[in-house]
């Protein structure tokens, strides 16, 4: 543990002590309890539990081979691993629905192997004595809060700029002192501990690439569970995933069989619907073959939208897919059976329909 980490820990303990002693009058203790309660609730969320479970398995496997091969690697690296996981990997989960997976991968690759990352690593590793670090942590935290508050009003923004300049100066001082210590201990680059410390963040991110992908799929499914009869449990996600896998297998023969299929589509858009979203597709002809119809609808059901060109902003997997012909008549309809009947679209109730495959219904006008 670096002296900066010790300083942060000491300040957190001081803050906790002050909240316990003086917090009853100002309801700070209740606020702390709420923070702890919501943190536990978040960690017990199935998505968080899967991420944590997989990473604990990673740590177990890594240290199994460490002890098997008698490598002298400290258990303190578990702390570094968890810090990267909690403060770097977990926060990005919130944006998985908005960002493309390729964008995340490119951004993190660029970030992790940049000169700035090297400087930040040196700055966080080669620190000052713990007393000086406590002073710096306090000053930097105070200035950061002060600048954030001052930026809220126009008449105090000039003051915030001055203190921001002062904060930058402190940052440069910290970088200078850490570089000075690094150069004095440059032989550290020949040690295993140095490279493990430097490589821990890239390692965590590489190991979590499949985990992030899995978490994104679970986020897509999460809203489905809210409007279903299934509880928000890990096994419920796998039930929906298995149902989607069955659909993918059955729809496989309709994939890429019509290269100019999009020419049959006049309009396509995503609309809101309970339990997810609704894909509205209007074709420019009165009738199409069942194979083409299944190909278009299955493309939307599986969230590919290759033929429609829709970029889903709400959810990847729709609740409803409807097809209308050139006369604006309801031509075909599909609804996710995973959604509880209470929240289903009942427009085709009473209509004469023919089921083609996996709930895709052809409306008989």
Secondary structure, 3 states (H helix, E strand, C coil): CCHHHHHHHHHHHHHHHHHHHHCCCCCHHHHHHHHHHHHHHHHCCHHHHHHHHHHHHHHHHHHHHHHHCCCCCCCHHHHHHHHHHHHHHHHHHCCCCCCCHHHHHHHHHHHHCCHHHHHHHHHHHCCCCHHHHHHHHHHHHHHHHHHHHHCCCHHHHHHHHHHHHHHHHHHHHHHHHHHHHHHHCHHHHHCHHHHHHHHHHHHHHHHCHHHHHHHHHHHHHHHHHHCECCCCCHHHHHHHHHHHHHHHHHHHHHCCCCCCHHHHEEEEEEEEECCEEEEEEEECCCCCCHHHHHHHHHHHHCCCCCCCCCCCCCCCCCCEEEEECCCCCEEEEEECCCECHHHCCCCCCCCCEEEEECCEEEECC
